[in-house]
Amino acid sequence: MAKKSAIEKNKHRRDLVKKFAGRRERLLAVANDESKSMEERFEARLKLAELPRNASKTRIRNRCEITGRPRAYYRKLGMSRIALRELGNKGLIPGLVKSSW
């Protein structure tokens, strides 16, 4: 199980990304628009820099929904390999069959 503080920090980042998504998108559109003047683009970049760092999508860490483990994360399932194995062995994941050869 991951530290509760790390899990909560990641949840806080997800909330900030949702909160600032629209503003960030508008500012990036202005900053990357070649038809705008250089001053407008620069001003948009400055406003973008004033936003919280944790409002950036790239700062979110994929974590297992069950254990909070940050590594060996399967995006499609939203869990780590260890949690997947445990639930698979208990028969709680439909379609997952324990391999044997």
Gaussian input, Z-matrix of N, CA and C with variables (Angstrom, degrees):
# hf/3-21g

backbone

0 1
 N
 C     1     B1
 C     2     B2     1     A1
 N     3     B3     2     A2     1     D1
 C     4     B4     3     A3     2     D2
 C     5     B5     4     A4     3     D3
 N     6     B6     5     A5     4     D4
 C     7     B7     6     A6     5     D5
 C     8     B8     7     A7     6     D6
 N     9     B9     8     A8     7     D7
 C    10    B10     9     A9     8     D8
 C    11    B11    10    A10     9     D9
 N    12    B12    11    A11    10    D10
 C    13    B13    12    A12    11    D11
 C    14    B14    13    A13    12    D12
 N    15    B15    14    A14    13    D13
 C    16    B16    15    A15    14    D14
 C    17    B17    16    A16    15    D15
 N    18    B18    17    A17    16    D16
 C    19    B19    18    A18    17    D17
 C    20    B20    19    A19    18    D18
 N    21    B21    20    A20    19    D19
 C    22    B22    21    A21    20    D20
 C    23    B23    22    A22    21    D21
 N    24    B24    23    A23    22    D22
 C    25    B25    24    A24    23    D23
 C    26    B26    25    A25    24    D24
 N    27    B27    26    A26    25    D25
 C    28    B28    27    A27    26    D26
 C    29    B29    28    A28    27    D27
 N    30    B30    29    A29    28    D28
 C    31    B31    30    A30    29    D29
 C    32    B32    31    A31    30    D30
 N    33    B33    32    A32    31    D31
 C    34    B34    33    A33    32    D32
 C    35    B35    34    A34    33    D33
 N    36    B36    35    A35    34    D34
 C    37    B37    36    A36    35    D35
 C    38    B38    37    A37    36    D36
 N    39    B39    38    A38    37    D37
 C    40    B40    39    A39    38    D38
 C    41    B41    40    A40    39    D39
 N    42    B42    41    A41    40    D40
 C    43    B43    42    A42    41    D41
 C    44    B44    43    A43    42    D42
 N    45    B45    44    A44    43    D43
 C    46    B46    45    A45    44    D44
 C    47    B47    46    A46    45    D45
 N    48    B48    47    A47    46    D46
 C    49    B49    48    A48    47    D47
 C    50    B50    49    A49    48    D48
 N    51    B51    50    A50    49    D49
 C    52    B52    51    A51    50    D50
 C    53    B53    52    A52    51    D51
 N    54    B54    53    A53    52    D52
 C    55    B55    54    A54    53    D53
 C    56    B56    55    A55    54    D54
 N    57    B57    56    A56    55    D55
 C    58    B58    57    A57    56    D56
 C    59    B59    58    A58    57    D57
 N    60    B60    59    A59    58    D58
 C    61    B61    60    A60    59    D59
 C    62    B62    61    A61    60    D60
 N    63    B63    62    A62    61    D61
 C    64    B64    63    A63    62    D62
 C    65    B65    64    A64    63    D63
 N    66    B66    65    A65    64    D64
 C    67    B67    66    A66    65    D65
 C    68    B68    67    A67    66    D66
 N    69    B69    68    A68    67    D67
 C    70    B70    69    A69    68    D68
 C    71    B71    70    A70    69    D69
 N    72    B72    71    A71    70    D70
 C    73    B73    72    A72    71    D71
 C    74    B74    73    A73    72    D72
 N    75    B75    74    A74    73    D73
 C    76    B76    75    A75    74    D74
 C    77    B77    76    A76    75    D75
 N    78    B78    77    A77    76    D76
 C    79    B79    78    A78    77    D77
 C    80    B80    79    A79    78    D78
 N    81    B81    80    A80    79    D79
 C    82    B82    81    A81    80    D80
 C    83    B83    82    A82    81    D81
 N    84    B84    83    A83    82    D82
 C    85    B85    84    A84    83    D83
 C    86    B86    85    A85    84    D84
 N    87    B87    86    A86    85    D85
 C    88    B88    87    A87    86    D86
 C    89    B89    88    A88    87    D87
 N    90    B90    89    A89    88    D88
 C    91    B91    90    A90    89    D89
 C    92    B92    91    A91    90    D90
 N    93    B93    92    A92    91    D91
 C    94    B94    93    A93    92    D92
 C    95    B95    94    A94    93    D93
 N    96    B96    95    A95    94    D94
 C    97    B97    96    A96    95    D95
 C    98    B98    97    A97    96    D96
 N    99    B99    98    A98    97    D97
 C   100   B100    99    A99    98    D98
 C   101   B101   100   A100    99    D99
 N   102   B102   101   A101   100   D100
 C   103   B103   102   A102   101   D101
 C   104   B104   103   A103   102   D102
 N   105   B105   104   A104   103   D103
 C   106   B106   105   A105   104   D104
 C   107   B107   106   A106   105   D105
 N   108   B108   107   A107   106   D106
 C   109   B109   108   A108   107   D107
 C   110   B110   109   A109   108   D108
 N   111   B111   110   A110   109   D109
 C   112   B112   111   A111   110   D110
 C   113   B113   112   A112   111   D111
 N   114   B114   113   A113   112   D112
 C   115   B115   114   A114   113   D113
 C   116   B116   115   A115   114   D114
 N   117   B117   116   A116   115   D115
 C   118   B118   117   A117   116   D116
 C   119   B119   118   A118   117   D117
 N   120   B120   119   A119   118   D118
 C   121   B121   120   A120   119   D119
 C   122   B122   121   A121   120   D120
 N   123   B123   122   A122   121   D121
 C   124   B124   123   A123   122   D122
 C   125   B125   124   A124   123   D123
 N   126   B126   125   A125   124   D124
 C   127   B127   126   A126   125   D125
 C   128   B128   127   A127   126   D126
 N   129   B129   128   A128   127   D127
 C   130   B130   129   A129   128   D128
 C   131   B131   130   A130   129   D129
 N   132   B132   131   A131   130   D130
 C   133   B133   132   A132   131   D131
 C   134   B134   133   A133   132   D132
 N   135   B135   134   A134   133   D133
 C   136   B136   135   A135   134   D134
 C   137   B137   136   A136   135   D135
 N   138   B138   137   A137   136   D136
 C   139   B139   138   A138   137   D137
 C   140   B140   139   A139   138   D138
 N   141   B141   140   A140   139   D139
 C   142   B142   141   A141   140   D140
 C   143   B143   142   A142   141   D141
 N   144   B144   143   A143   142   D142
 C   145   B145   144   A144   143   D143
 C   146   B146   145   A145   144   D144
 N   147   B147   146   A146   145   D145
 C   148   B148   147   A147   146   D146
 C   149   B149   148   A148   147   D147
 N   150   B150   149   A149   148   D148
 C   151   B151   150   A150   149   D149
 C   152   B152   151   A151   150   D150
 N   153   B153   152   A152   151   D151
 C   154   B154   153   A153   152   D152
 C   155   B155   154   A154   153   D153
 N   156   B156   155   A155   154   D154
 C   157   B157   156   A156   155   D155
 C   158   B158   157   A157   156   D156
 N   159   B159   158   A158   157   D157
 C   160   B160   159   A159   158   D158
 C   161   B161   160   A160   159   D159
 N   162   B162   161   A161   160   D160
 C   163   B163   162   A162   161   D161
 C   164   B164   163   A163   162   D162
 N   165   B165   164   A164   163   D163
 C   166   B166   165   A165   164   D164
 C   167   B167   166   A166   165   D165
 N   168   B168   167   A167   166   D166
 C   169   B169   168   A168   167   D167
 C   170   B170   169   A169   168   D168
 N   171   B171   170   A170   169   D169
 C   172   B172   171   A171   170   D170
 C   173   B173   172   A172   171   D171
 N   174   B174   173   A173   172   D172
 C   175   B175   174   A174   173   D173
 C   176   B176   175   A175   174   D174
 N   177   B177   176   A176   175   D175
 C   178   B178   177   A177   176   D176
 C   179   B179   178   A178   177   D177
 N   180   B180   179   A179   178   D178
 C   181   B181   180   A180   179   D179
 C   182   B182   181   A181   180   D180
 N   183   B183   182   A182   181   D181
 C   184   B184   183   A183   182   D182
 C   185   B185   184   A184   183   D183
 N   186   B186   185   A185   184   D184
 C   187   B187   186   A186   185   D185
 C   188   B188   187   A187   186   D186
 N   189   B189   188   A188   187   D187
 C   190   B190   189   A189   188   D188
 C   191   B191   190   A190   189   D189
 N   192   B192   191   A191   190   D190
 C   193   B193   192   A192   191   D191
 C   194   B194   193   A193   192   D192
 N   195   B195   194   A194   193   D193
 C   196   B196   195   A195   194   D194
 C   197   B197   196   A196   195   D195
 N   198   B198   197   A197   196   D196
 C   199   B199   198   A198   197   D197
 C   200   B200   199   A199   198   D198
 N   201   B201   200   A200   199   D199
 C   202   B202   201   A201   200   D200
 C   203   B203   202   A202   201   D201
 N   204   B204   203   A203   202   D202
 C   205   B205   204   A204   203   D203
 C   206   B206   205   A205   204   D204
 N   207   B207   206   A206   205   D205
 C   208   B208   207   A207   206   D206
 C   209   B209   208   A208   207   D207
 N   210   B210   209   A209   208   D208
 C   211   B211   210   A210   209   D209
 C   212   B212   211   A211   210   D210
 N   213   B213   212   A212   211   D211
 C   214   B214   213   A213   212   D212
 C   215   B215   214   A214   213   D213
 N   216   B216   215   A215   214   D214
 C   217   B217   216   A216   215   D215
 C   218   B218   217   A217   216   D216
 N   219   B219   218   A218   217   D217
 C   220   B220   219   A219   218   D218
 C   221   B221   220   A220   219   D219
 N   222   B222   221   A221   220   D220
 C   223   B223   222   A222   221   D221
 C   224   B224   223   A223   222   D222
 N   225   B225   224   A224   223   D223
 C   226   B226   225   A225   224   D224
 C   227   B227   226   A226   225   D225
 N   228   B228   227   A227   226   D226
 C   229   B229   228   A228   227   D227
 C   230   B230   229   A229   228   D228
 N   231   B231   230   A230   229   D229
 C   232   B232   231   A231   230   D230
 C   233   B233   232   A232   231   D231
 N   234   B234   233   A233   232   D232
 C   235   B235   234   A234   233   D233
 C   236   B236   235   A235   234   D234
 N   237   B237   236   A236   235   D235
 C   238   B238   237   A237   236   D236
 C   239   B239   238   A238   237   D237
 N   240   B240   239   A239   238   D238
 C   241   B241   240   A240   239   D239
 C   242   B242   241   A241   240   D240
 N   243   B243   242   A242   241   D241
 C   244   B244   243   A243   242   D242
 C   245   B245   244   A244   243   D243
 N   246   B246   245   A245   244   D244
 C   247   B247   246   A246   245   D245
 C   248   B248   247   A247   246   D246
 N   249   B249   248   A248   247   D247
 C   250   B250   249   A249   248   D248
 C   251   B251   250   A250   249   D249
 N   252   B252   251   A251   250   D250
 C   253   B253   252   A252   251   D251
 C   254   B254   253   A253   252   D252
 N   255   B255   254   A254   253   D253
 C   256   B256   255   A255   254   D254
 C   257   B257   256   A256   255   D255
 N   258   B258   257   A257   256   D256
 C   259   B259   258   A258   257   D257
 C   260   B260   259   A259   258   D258
 N   261   B261   260   A260   259   D259
 C   262   B262   261   A261   260   D260
 C   263   B263   262   A262   261   D261
 N   264   B264   263   A263   262   D262
 C   265   B265   264   A264   263   D263
 C   266   B266   265   A265   264   D264
 N   267   B267   266   A266   265   D265
 C   268   B268   267   A267   266   D266
 C   269   B269   268   A268   267   D267
 N   270   B270   269   A269   268   D268
 C   271   B271   270   A270   269   D269
 C   272   B272   271   A271   270   D270
 N   273   B273   272   A272   271   D271
 C   274   B274   273   A273   272   D272
 C   275   B275   274   A274   273   D273
 N   276   B276   275   A275   274   D274
 C   277   B277   276   A276   275   D275
 C   278   B278   277   A277   276   D276
 N   279   B279   278   A278   277   D277
 C   280   B280   279   A279   278   D278
 C   281   B281   280   A280   279   D279
 N   282   B282   281   A281   280   D280
 C   283   B283   282   A282   281   D281
 C   284   B284   283   A283   282   D282
 N   285   B285   284   A284   283   D283
 C   286   B286   285   A285   284   D284
 C   287   B287   286   A286   285   D285
 N   288   B288   287   A287   286   D286
 C   289   B289   288   A288   287   D287
 C   290   B290   289   A289   288   D288
 N   291   B291   290   A290   289   D289
 C   292   B292   291   A291   290   D290
 C   293   B293   292   A292   291   D291
 N   294   B294   293   A293   292   D292
 C   295   B295   294   A294   293   D293
 C   296   B296   295   A295   294   D294
 N   297   B297   296   A296   295   D295
 C   298   B298   297   A297   296   D296
 C   299   B299   298   A298   297   D297
 N   300   B300   299   A299   298   D298
 C   301   B301   300   A300   299   D299
 C   302   B302   301   A301   300   D300

   B1=1.4507
   B2=1.5261
   B3=1.3090
   B4=1.4580
   B5=1.5353
   B6=1.3270
   B7=1.4553
   B8=1.5192
   B9=1.3029
   B10=1.4685
   B11=1.5206
   B12=1.3304
   B13=1.4612
   B14=1.5233
   B15=1.3366
   B16=1.4640
   B17=1.5195
   B18=1.3243
   B19=1.4642
   B20=1.5258
   B21=1.3384
   B22=1.4662
   B23=1.5247
   B24=1.3340
   B25=1.4600
   B26=1.5233
   B27=1.3167
   B28=1.4541
   B29=1.5320
   B30=1.3352
   B31=1.4691
   B32=1.5215
   B33=1.3244
   B34=1.4637
   B35=1.5291
   B36=1.3278
   B37=1.4625
   B38=1.5191
   B39=1.3329
   B40=1.4686
   B41=1.5269
   B42=1.3290
   B43=1.4609
   B44=1.5245
   B45=1.3386
   B46=1.4618
   B47=1.5293
   B48=1.3244
   B49=1.4608
   B50=1.5232
   B51=1.3357
   B52=1.4670
   B53=1.5228
   B54=1.3285
   B55=1.4563
   B56=1.5259
   B57=1.3221
   B58=1.4559
   B59=1.5230
   B60=1.3317
   B61=1.4686
   B62=1.5256
   B63=1.3107
   B64=1.4643
   B65=1.5168
   B66=1.3242
   B67=1.4629
   B68=1.5241
   B69=1.3312
   B70=1.4638
   B71=1.5290
   B72=1.3241
   B73=1.4632
   B74=1.5321
   B75=1.3601
   B76=1.4723
   B77=1.5222
   B78=1.3291
   B79=1.4680
   B80=1.5217
   B81=1.3254
   B82=1.4662
   B83=1.5158
   B84=1.3271
   B85=1.4644
   B86=1.5166
   B87=1.3363
   B88=1.4628
   B89=1.5281
   B90=1.3264
   B91=1.4657
   B92=1.5255
   B93=1.3195
   B94=1.4708
   B95=1.5241
   B96=1.3355
   B97=1.4602
   B98=1.5295
   B99=1.3198
   B100=1.4694
   B101=1.5290
   B102=1.3337
   B103=1.4691
   B104=1.5314
   B105=1.3075
   B106=1.4693
   B107=1.5242
   B108=1.3356
   B109=1.4610
   B110=1.5332
   B111=1.3046
   B112=1.4608
   B113=1.5370
   B114=1.3425
   B115=1.4557
   B116=1.5325
   B117=1.3249
   B118=1.4621
   B119=1.5285
   B120=1.3131
   B121=1.4617
   B122=1.5257
   B123=1.3362
   B124=1.4637
   B125=1.5268
   B126=1.3277
   B127=1.4629
   B128=1.5338
   B129=1.3363
   B130=1.4645
   B131=1.5217
   B132=1.3236
   B133=1.4753
   B134=1.5248
   B135=1.3418
   B136=1.4642
   B137=1.5245
   B138=1.3364
   B139=1.4582
   B140=1.5262
   B141=1.3209
   B142=1.4639
   B143=1.5253
   B144=1.3162
   B145=1.4603
   B146=1.5311
   B147=1.3387
   B148=1.4593
   B149=1.5266
   B150=1.3264
   B151=1.4605
   B152=1.5251
   B153=1.3279
   B154=1.4715
   B155=1.5318
   B156=1.2896
   B157=1.4673
   B158=1.5165
   B159=1.3123
   B160=1.4561
   B161=1.5186
   B162=1.3278
   B163=1.4614
   B164=1.5255
   B165=1.3176
   B166=1.4531
   B167=1.5302
   B168=1.3250
   B169=1.4622
   B170=1.5289
   B171=1.3181
   B172=1.4594
   B173=1.5221
   B174=1.3264
   B175=1.4610
   B176=1.5204
   B177=1.3379
   B178=1.4628
   B179=1.5197
   B180=1.3184
   B181=1.4613
   B182=1.5184
   B183=1.3348
   B184=1.4592
   B185=1.5181
   B186=1.3218
   B187=1.4570
   B188=1.5138
   B189=1.3223
   B190=1.4559
   B191=1.5278
   B192=1.3244
   B193=1.4593
   B194=1.5206
   B195=1.3195
   B196=1.4617
   B197=1.5279
   B198=1.3398
   B199=1.4627
   B200=1.5225
   B201=1.3291
   B202=1.4580
   B203=1.5130
   B204=1.3246
   B205=1.4604
   B206=1.5381
   B207=1.3483
   B208=1.4602
   B209=1.5285
   B210=1.3126
   B211=1.4679
   B212=1.5216
   B213=1.3284
   B214=1.4682
   B215=1.5207
   B216=1.3388
   B217=1.4540
   B218=1.5248
   B219=1.3176
   B220=1.4603
   B221=1.5302
   B222=1.3276
   B223=1.4639
   B224=1.5244
   B225=1.3145
   B226=1.4614
   B227=1.5301
   B228=1.3125
   B229=1.4622
   B230=1.5218
   B231=1.3277
   B232=1.4610
   B233=1.5060
   B234=1.3467
   B235=1.4640
   B236=1.5271
   B237=1.3077
   B238=1.4566
   B239=1.5221
   B240=1.3130
   B241=1.4666
   B242=1.5240
   B243=1.3197
   B244=1.4539
   B245=1.5273
   B246=1.3362
   B247=1.4610
   B248=1.5219
   B249=1.3273
   B250=1.4652
   B251=1.5220
   B252=1.3032
   B253=1.4682
   B254=1.5351
   B255=1.3286
   B256=1.4675
   B257=1.5221
   B258=1.3272
   B259=1.4635
   B260=1.5271
   B261=1.3394
   B262=1.4646
   B263=1.5144
   B264=1.3123
   B265=1.4694
   B266=1.5227
   B267=1.3145
   B268=1.4657
   B269=1.5252
   B270=1.3442
   B271=1.4597
   B272=1.5143
   B273=1.3194
   B274=1.4559
   B275=1.5227
   B276=1.3435
   B277=1.4625
   B278=1.5262
   B279=1.3348
   B280=1.4603
   B281=1.5258
   B282=1.3175
   B283=1.4615
   B284=1.5052
   B285=1.3121
   B286=1.4553
   B287=1.5281
   B288=1.3256
   B289=1.4649
   B290=1.5149
   B291=1.2883
   B292=1.4637
   B293=1.5256
   B294=1.3203
   B295=1.4637
   B296=1.5205
   B297=1.3191
   B298=1.4585
   B299=1.5219
   B300=1.3374
   B301=1.4548
   B302=1.5050
   A1=109.38
   A2=116.13
   A3=121.22
   A4=110.13
   A5=115.86
   A6=119.97
   A7=109.70
   A8=116.01
   A9=120.74
   A10=111.21
   A11=116.58
   A12=119.72
   A13=111.44
   A14=117.13
   A15=120.43
   A16=110.97
   A17=116.35
   A18=120.71
   A19=110.24
   A20=116.70
   A21=121.18
   A22=111.48
   A23=116.78
   A24=120.63
   A25=110.42
   A26=116.49
   A27=121.52
   A28=110.68
   A29=117.44
   A30=121.13
   A31=110.45
   A32=116.02
   A33=121.10
   A34=110.42
   A35=116.60
   A36=120.54
   A37=111.12
   A38=117.32
   A39=120.58
   A40=111.29
   A41=116.42
   A42=120.83
   A43=111.30
   A44=116.43
   A45=120.11
   A46=111.56
   A47=116.88
   A48=120.23
   A49=109.71
   A50=116.89
   A51=120.65
   A52=111.17
   A53=116.26
   A54=121.30
   A55=112.08
   A56=117.31
   A57=121.59
   A58=114.03
   A59=118.30
   A60=121.08
   A61=112.25
   A62=117.36
   A63=120.70
   A64=112.63
   A65=116.40
   A66=120.75
   A67=110.76
   A68=116.46
   A69=120.99
   A70=111.00
   A71=116.35
   A72=120.96
   A73=110.98
   A74=116.69
   A75=120.23
   A76=110.95
   A77=116.75
   A78=119.84
   A79=111.58
   A80=117.06
   A81=119.92
   A82=111.66
   A83=116.74
   A84=119.96
   A85=110.24
   A86=118.14
   A87=121.61
   A88=110.36
   A89=116.74
   A90=120.73
   A91=112.30
   A92=117.24
   A93=120.13
   A94=113.41
   A95=117.56
   A96=121.47
   A97=109.87
   A98=115.96
   A99=121.78
   A100=112.16
   A101=117.44
   A102=119.98
   A103=112.14
   A104=118.32
   A105=121.85
   A106=110.00
   A107=115.45
   A108=119.37
   A109=109.79
   A110=115.46
   A111=121.44
   A112=110.96
   A113=116.77
   A114=120.53
   A115=111.31
   A116=116.85
   A117=120.93
   A118=111.10
   A119=115.37
   A120=120.29
   A121=110.96
   A122=115.85
   A123=120.38
   A124=110.18
   A125=116.84
   A126=121.17
   A127=110.62
   A128=115.98
   A129=119.78
   A130=110.44
   A131=117.46
   A132=120.78
   A133=111.00
   A134=116.81
   A135=119.83
   A136=111.01
   A137=117.08
   A138=120.62
   A139=110.78
   A140=115.79
   A141=120.67
   A142=110.50
   A143=116.29
   A144=120.88
   A145=111.88
   A146=117.76
   A147=121.15
   A148=112.67
   A149=117.18
   A150=120.50
   A151=109.59
   A152=117.79
   A153=119.81
   A154=111.45
   A155=116.53
   A156=120.81
   A157=111.69
   A158=115.82
   A159=120.23
   A160=113.11
   A161=117.63
   A162=121.20
   A163=110.64
   A164=116.63
   A165=120.78
   A166=110.36
   A167=115.61
   A168=121.41
   A169=112.39
   A170=117.27
   A171=120.50
   A172=113.16
   A173=117.97
   A174=120.28
   A175=113.27
   A176=116.75
   A177=120.38
   A178=108.91
   A179=115.94
   A180=121.96
   A181=108.21
   A182=117.05
   A183=119.97
   A184=109.07
   A185=116.22
   A186=121.50
   A187=110.06
   A188=115.53
   A189=122.21
   A190=109.13
   A191=116.32
   A192=121.14
   A193=111.94
   A194=117.29
   A195=121.42
   A196=111.40
   A197=116.49
   A198=120.17
   A199=114.35
   A200=118.05
   A201=121.28
   A202=112.57
   A203=117.55
   A204=121.84
   A205=110.24
   A206=118.36
   A207=120.03
   A208=114.81
   A209=117.59
   A210=119.15
   A211=111.13
   A212=115.26
   A213=122.68
   A214=110.13
   A215=116.04
   A216=123.71
   A217=109.64
   A218=116.47
   A219=121.59
   A220=108.13
   A221=116.72
   A222=120.87
   A223=112.01
   A224=115.46
   A225=120.15
   A226=111.66
   A227=116.84
   A228=121.47
   A229=113.21
   A230=116.98
   A231=120.34
   A232=113.96
   A233=116.40
   A234=119.08
   A235=110.28
   A236=114.76
   A237=120.34
   A238=110.29
   A239=115.16
   A240=120.66
   A241=111.78
   A242=116.71
   A243=121.06
   A244=110.62
   A245=116.04
   A246=119.93
   A247=110.22
   A248=116.37
   A249=120.59
   A250=110.81
   A251=116.12
   A252=120.22
   A253=111.88
   A254=115.34
   A255=119.39
   A256=111.66
   A257=116.74
   A258=120.01
   A259=111.22
   A260=116.01
   A261=119.89
   A262=112.14
   A263=116.28
   A264=120.31
   A265=112.02
   A266=116.47
   A267=120.23
   A268=111.53
   A269=116.90
   A270=120.72
   A271=113.68
   A272=117.98
   A273=121.72
   A274=113.92
   A275=117.43
   A276=120.45
   A277=108.10
   A278=117.76
   A279=120.34
   A280=111.52
   A281=115.95
   A282=121.58
   A283=114.81
   A284=118.25
   A285=121.59
   A286=108.97
   A287=114.94
   A288=120.67
   A289=109.25
   A290=117.18
   A291=121.71
   A292=108.38
   A293=115.57
   A294=118.63
   A295=111.21
   A296=114.57
   A297=120.34
   A298=107.99
   A299=117.69
   A300=120.98
   A301=111.41
   D1=132.07
   D2=179.80
   D3=-74.43
   D4=162.81
   D5=177.29
   D6=-63.07
   D7=140.40
   D8=179.65
   D9=-60.96
   D10=-35.07
   D11=-178.59
   D12=-65.42
   D13=-37.30
   D14=179.05
   D15=-67.97
   D16=-39.13
   D17=178.79
   D18=-66.37
   D19=-43.97
   D20=179.98
   D21=-66.54
   D22=-37.65
   D23=177.97
   D24=-61.32
   D25=-41.28
   D26=179.61
   D27=-67.55
   D28=-38.97
   D29=176.92
   D30=-62.76
   D31=-41.10
   D32=178.58
   D33=-62.24
   D34=-40.71
   D35=177.73
   D36=-63.32
   D37=-42.22
   D38=177.60
   D39=-59.70
   D40=-41.29
   D41=178.75
   D42=-64.04
   D43=-42.71
   D44=179.72
   D45=-65.31
   D46=-38.04
   D47=178.63
   D48=-61.57
   D49=-44.25
   D50=178.26
   D51=-62.90
   D52=-42.27
   D53=-176.38
   D54=-64.20
   D55=-42.75
   D56=-173.83
   D57=-100.04
   D58=6.46
   D59=-174.67
   D60=-59.82
   D61=-47.79
   D62=-178.54
   D63=-63.65
   D64=-46.60
   D65=-179.64
   D66=-63.22
   D67=-44.08
   D68=179.64
   D69=-61.74
   D70=-41.83
   D71=-179.08
   D72=-63.97
   D73=-43.64
   D74=179.41
   D75=-63.96
   D76=-44.39
   D77=-179.17
   D78=-64.95
   D79=-39.90
   D80=177.84
   D81=-65.44
   D82=-36.94
   D83=178.36
   D84=-62.74
   D85=-42.93
   D86=178.64
   D87=-68.15
   D88=-43.15
   D89=-176.47
   D90=-65.99
   D91=-30.46
   D92=-178.02
   D93=-97.27
   D94=-0.13
   D95=-178.64
   D96=-80.07
   D97=113.99
   D98=-177.47
   D99=-68.82
   D100=-23.87
   D101=-177.60
   D102=-77.38
   D103=-17.61
   D104=178.49
   D105=-76.57
   D106=158.70
   D107=179.10
   D108=-72.21
   D109=160.48
   D110=-177.86
   D111=-63.07
   D112=-35.54
   D113=-179.71
   D114=-66.76
   D115=-42.71
   D116=178.58
   D117=-62.77
   D118=-43.29
   D119=-179.79
   D120=-64.86
   D121=-41.24
   D122=-179.95
   D123=-66.09
   D124=-40.20
   D125=179.00
   D126=-63.89
   D127=-39.22
   D128=177.40
   D129=-64.40
   D130=-39.44
   D131=177.96
   D132=-63.92
   D133=-39.18
   D134=178.80
   D135=-65.42
   D136=-42.05
   D137=178.07
   D138=-65.68
   D139=-35.55
   D140=177.65
   D141=-64.50
   D142=-37.69
   D143=179.73
   D144=-70.20
   D145=-22.07
   D146=179.22
   D147=-77.76
   D148=-17.87
   D149=178.24
   D150=-66.74
   D151=153.35
   D152=179.02
   D153=-61.64
   D154=144.58
   D155=179.03
   D156=-61.09
   D157=-38.75
   D158=-177.79
   D159=-72.35
   D160=-1.75
   D161=176.15
   D162=-83.97
   D163=-2.22
   D164=178.30
   D165=-85.26
   D166=137.44
   D167=-176.55
   D168=-63.64
   D169=-28.81
   D170=-175.88
   D171=-73.07
   D172=-12.00
   D173=-179.29
   D174=-87.79
   D175=-4.59
   D176=177.27
   D177=-77.84
   D178=134.89
   D179=178.95
   D180=-104.35
   D181=129.33
   D182=175.32
   D183=-69.72
   D184=124.41
   D185=-179.37
   D186=-130.53
   D187=150.18
   D188=177.19
   D189=-61.35
   D190=134.12
   D191=-179.97
   D192=-67.77
   D193=-26.39
   D194=-174.76
   D195=-91.25
   D196=-51.26
   D197=-174.21
   D198=-103.58
   D199=-21.10
   D200=-176.62
   D201=85.55
   D202=6.61
   D203=-178.97
   D204=-65.00
   D205=131.19
   D206=-177.08
   D207=-87.02
   D208=-16.31
   D209=-176.34
   D210=-107.50
   D211=162.52
   D212=179.98
   D213=55.48
   D214=48.69
   D215=-175.73
   D216=-96.98
   D217=127.77
   D218=175.41
   D219=-95.35
   D220=114.75
   D221=-177.03
   D222=-62.41
   D223=-41.74
   D224=-176.06
   D225=-61.70
   D226=-33.79
   D227=-176.85
   D228=-101.27
   D229=-21.60
   D230=-179.65
   D231=74.94
   D232=25.57
   D233=-179.97
   D234=-146.26
   D235=167.26
   D236=-179.66
   D237=-84.10
   D238=168.07
   D239=-178.51
   D240=-63.91
   D241=-33.19
   D242=-177.85
   D243=-70.26
   D244=-45.22
   D245=178.03
   D246=-65.66
   D247=-37.25
   D248=178.30
   D249=-62.32
   D250=-42.81
   D251=-179.76
   D252=-65.42
   D253=-43.70
   D254=-179.88
   D255=-62.94
   D256=-46.14
   D257=-179.95
   D258=-68.79
   D259=-34.53
   D260=178.00
   D261=-66.24
   D262=-39.73
   D263=178.78
   D264=-67.41
   D265=-29.83
   D266=177.63
   D267=-81.86
   D268=-9.99
   D269=-179.90
   D270=80.75
   D271=24.94
   D272=-176.93
   D273=-92.89
   D274=-6.40
   D275=178.91
   D276=-109.92
   D277=114.00
   D278=-177.69
   D279=-64.79
   D280=135.63
   D281=177.04
   D282=86.79
   D283=-9.48
   D284=-179.85
   D285=-90.31
   D286=122.78
   D287=-177.93
   D288=-117.10
   D289=132.76
   D290=177.47
   D291=-67.51
   D292=128.83
   D293=-176.79
   D294=-79.56
   D295=148.38
   D296=174.99
   D297=-152.27
   D298=139.38
   D299=178.40
   D300=-146.88

